[in-house]
Amino acid sequence: MSAAEKYYQSVMAVLAGMERTELPNIRRAAALCADSIAAGGLVFLFGNGHSRMLCEEMTPRQGCFVGFVALVELALSNHASIVGANGLRAPLHLEKYEGYAEEILQGFRFGPHDAFIVISTSGIRPVIVEMAAGARKRKMPVIAITSRTHCQNSPAAHSSGTKLIDHADVVIDNHCPAGDCLVELEGLEWRTGPASTVAGAAIINMIRCETAEYLLAQGVKPVLLPSHQFVGNAGAAEQLDRFYEAYRKSLRHLYE
């Protein structure tokens, strides 16, 4: 079996494990999101480092809808240069700095119906732990997307001794192994082929679709972002404008 085939088979096993055990938690998470959005609240998504991608997989993305907000802190996730300015060293250090998450949270006036999704495969870094704890302190329900294997078997990095799963109302296990990577190759002392992006994107889209179904069942029609790649499609352009306006209005309580 080639390395590519090993990765494919391993990822499919991760997804199959998620399907067997995580659907009830995904439905619980979607119900929380739907209740929040139906009541005029917002569902925030936060993840530092590579987990930022999953926040943006939820929104803005074709098929997304008003009610979800990607809380992207560039200082924690803008590291594509790797070295030099905007390199990898600073964000990796900053995510270990206690107190930083609270400074982010203080930038908003959260409402009584808002909720939080916090994404971290390891689930142990201080900024992640404090983001979940800070959201809960503000009476928001917290959904965690993490690897239970990694989180439960790693020492806590926060001085409180707590981890992401200790501050979550719903925990969705992405079934990734400790260290995330799946493929061992002879001659390499570290594995390659991370799984959390594939698994996380599947979870995000399952939550999105289930939330839309729950909203419709409550008589609430989500305002969707359409595919805008169809040149000359006037209907898509009009829907895009409706999405922008509905999204703008949804944010009002954060800054009042």
N, C-alpha and C positions, 0 to 999 in steps of 0.2 A: 504494500500500500504506500503510495506516495505521500509526501508531507501535506500536500493540498487535500488529498482524500482523508488523511487522518484528521485534519482540521474540520473538514465538512462533517464527517461522522461524529466527531466530538461535539461540535456545535449543535447538531441535530439531537444528540443525546441530552444536552443542556435544555433545549427547547422542549423536548418530550418530558423531561422531569418537571419543568415549570407547568406544563399542561396538566400533569397528574396531580400536582399538589397546590398550585398557586391560584387557580381560578376562583375559589371562594374569597381569597384576600383581594384579588383584582376586582371582584364584584363589590366587595365592601368599600374599597377605595373609590370606585366609580360612583357608588351611592353617596358617599361623602361629597364628592365633587359635584354631583348633580344637585344635591340639596343646597350646597353653597351657591352655585350659579343661579339656581331657580329663585333663591332668596335675594338676589342682587349682589352676592359676594363674589370674590375672586379666589382662584386657586393659584398660588405661587409655586414655582418650581425653582429649586436651588441645587446647584452642584458645582463644585470647584474642579479645576483641572479638566480632564477629558469628559467628566460627567456633564459639563456644560452642554455638550452636544445633544444630550437627551432632553435637556430643557428646551432647546431650540427645535428638537424633533416634535415636541408638543405644539410649540407656537413660536414664530410664525411659520406655518407649513401648510401646503395645500391640504384642504380637508380639515384644518383646525377651525376652531370657533371661539367666539368671544366668551371670556370667563377665565381663561388660563393666561398667566403672566410669567414669562421667563425672567427670573431675577438673576441677571448675569452681571457679576462683578468682574470687570476686565482685569483688575490687578491679580485675580486668582486664576485666570484662565487664558490670558493672552501671552502664550509662551512659545509660539511657533518658531521664533528665531533660535531657540535652544540656548545659545550663548550670546553674550553681549546685552545690549538694551532689549528689554522685553523678552529676556531669555527664561530658562526654566528654573534657575536657582532661586530667584526671588519669590515666585508663587509657591514653590515647594516649602520655602521657609515661612511665608506669610500664613499658609494654611495651618501651621502649628502654633500661631500666635493667639493666645487667649485674650478675649475681649473684642476681637475684630468683628465677629458676627453681630454683636450687639450694636456696633457703630453702623453697620449696614441697615439693621432693622429700624434704628431710630430715624432713618430717612423717610419713613412712611407713617401714615395714620391708618392703621389697619381697622377694618370694620368688623362688626359683630358676626358676620357670616363668612368671613374669609377663612381659607384653609391653606395648608402647606404640603408640598411634596418635596422631600429632601432625598437626593440621590448620591450614593457613595458606595462603591463596591466594598471597600474596607470598613467603612462605618465607624472609624475610630479617631479621625483627625479633629482637633479642637474646633476648627471653624464649622465643621459639619455638626458636631455634637452641640455646640452652642447655638447654631441656627435652629435646630430642632427644639432645644430647650427654650430658646427665646420665643419661638412661635407658640409653644405650649403655655408659656408664662402669660402670653397675650390672649389666651383662651382659644387659640386656633387648633383644630384637629390636625395631627401630623401623620402623613403617610411616608413610610421609609421604603426606598428601593435599595437593596443591599445584598451582599452575599453573607448568609448566615454562617457558612463555613469559615470564611475569613474573619468576620466580625467576632464571632464567639470564641475563636481560637487564637485571637491576637490580644496582647496586653493593651489596656486602655492607654491612650495617649493624652487624655485630658486629666487635669489634676483632681477632678472630682471622682475619677475612677469609673465614670459612666461612658457609654457608647451610644451610637445613634439608636439602636434598638431599644434602649432604655427610655427614650423620649418619644416613642412613636405609638400612635393609636392603632395603626395597621402596618404590618411589616410584610413586604413582598420580597421573597427570596429569588434572586436572579440565577441561582444554582451554579454560579461560577466557582471554581476552586480557589483556594487561597493563592494569592498571587495573580489570579485572573487567567493566566496563559494556559493553553491546553496541550501543546505539542512538544514532546521531547525528541531531540535529534542527537544522534551520536556525534560527539565532538563539541557540543554546546553544554555548558554547565547550567545555563538558565533556559527555561522553557520559552517558547514563542507562540504566537497565535492567541491574542486575548479574545475573550468571549463576551465581555460585559457590554460592548457596544451593540452587538447583534441581539443579545438577550434583553438589554435595556430598551432598545428600540421596539422590540416586540411588546414588552410590558406597557410602554408608553402608548402605543397604538391600540392595545387592548383596552386600556383605561379610557382612552379618547372615545373609541367606538361604543363602549358600554355606557359611558356617561351620556353620550348623545341619545342612546336608546332610552335611558332612564329619564332624561329631560323630556323627550317626546311623550313618554308615558304620563308625565306630569302636566302635559299640555303646554310645554315650553319649547318653542322651535329655535334651535341654536342658529346664530348668524354665522355662516361659514365663510371662510376664505376660499374662493374658488381657484381652480387652476387658471392662471392668467397667461398661459402659453399658447392659447388659441388666438392667433392673429385675426383681428377683425370681428371677434365675437363680442357684440355690444352687450349681450346679457351678462357675460363674465365681467366686463368692465363696470357695469352698473352694480353688480353684486360686490365687487371689490370696493367701490365707494361706500356701499352700505356697511360693509365690514369695518372699514376705517372709522366711520362715524359711530357705529355701535361700540367699537373698542374704545374710542376716545371717551364716550359717555360712561363706560364701565369703570374707568379709572378715577372718576371725580372724587370719590370719598377719600382717596389716598392723600390728597393734597389740600383738602378743605381745612 
